[in-house]
Amino acid sequence: IMKYDNENIFAKILKDKIPCDKVFEDEHVLSFKDINPQAKLHILIIPKKKFIDIADFLENADEEYQSSFWSSVNKIIIKLELRDKGFQIKAHKGKDGGQEVFHFHLHLLSNS
């Protein structure tokens, strides 16, 4: 079983050790522009708590935190005026699933 790496890039961003182009922040999430965008709009959404991947989040975050996390995701979608447009939300799990940073994160992508 993989242990959470406190020195991963997203952990460092959360500790203000590495700057980011912030889009939205509340007590549950931090959202910022991807430095290597794969779409016209490419935002990363990360929980402020330490989860390795989506499976870790789904298994170990309590219901209240999960609910708050998804509520924050919805606030970002509304803030970016994507609610009535098209967008994708992606989560990678593990190296075989294309995950590069082992802190749970969502990719929010849109070409509108």
N, C-alpha and C positions, 0 to 999 in steps of 0.2 A: 504494500500500500504506500502510495506517495504521500509525503508530508508536505504541508504548505511551506513554500519558500518565501520568507519575509523579505528577501532581496529581489523578488521579481519586479519587472518594470512597473506594473500597476501598483504594487505595494509602495514603491518609491514615489510614484505620482501621488498616491494618497497621503504620504508623509511630507509632501512638498519638496522632496529631494530632486525631482525632475519636473520641469514645467509642462503644462498642457494647455491646449486651446479649449478652455472650458465652455460648455454649452449650457449645462444645468447641474445644479448641486442642491441636495437637501440632506437631511440626516441619514438617509438610507443609501443613496446612490451618488456617484459622480459620473458625469457624462462629458465627453470631449471629442473633438475631431480626430479621426484616424490620421496619422502622419503619412500613411501610404494608402490613400483612398481608392476603393474599388468601384466607386459609383460617384455621381455628381455630388451627392450628400452621403457621407460615411461617418457615422457617429459610433463611438464605443460607449457602452453603459456598463458600469461595474458597481457591484455592491460594496459598501464600505466595510463589511465584515469579510473575514477570510474564508473563502471557499475555493477549492482547487478547480472545480468544473461544475457544469450544470447538474451532474448526478450528485455530487457532494452537496450542492445547494438544495436540491429537491429532497434529499434524504436527511439533511442536518439543520437546515434553517427552520425555525419554528413557523407555524402557520401565520402568525401575525407579521413576522418579518417578510415572509414570502408575499403576503398580501400587500404590504407597504412597498416592497420592491416593484411589484407589477403596477401598482398605483402610480409610482414615480415614473415608470416607463410610459404610462399613458400620458402623464403631464408633459413629458418630453415630446411625444408624438403631437400633442395639441400645440405646444409652444412652437414647434417647427412647422406647424400648419400642414401636417401630413395626414391628418385624420380622414380627410375626404380625397386624398390622393393615393397613389400606390406606393407601397414600401415593402421591404423585406426585413425580417428579424432573423438573425442566424446565431446559433450557438454551436461551437465546436467542442467535442469531448475527446480528450486524449490525442496523442500523437497521430494515431491512425485516423482520427476524425479531423485532422488538420489544426488542432489546437497548438498555438505557439507560445502563448503566455498562460502559465498555470495558476491564474486567478480567474474565477468565473467571470465571463463577460458576454455581453450581447453585442452583435453588430447590427446597427440600424442603417439600412441603405435605401436610397431613393434616387431616381433619375428625373424626378419632376422638379 
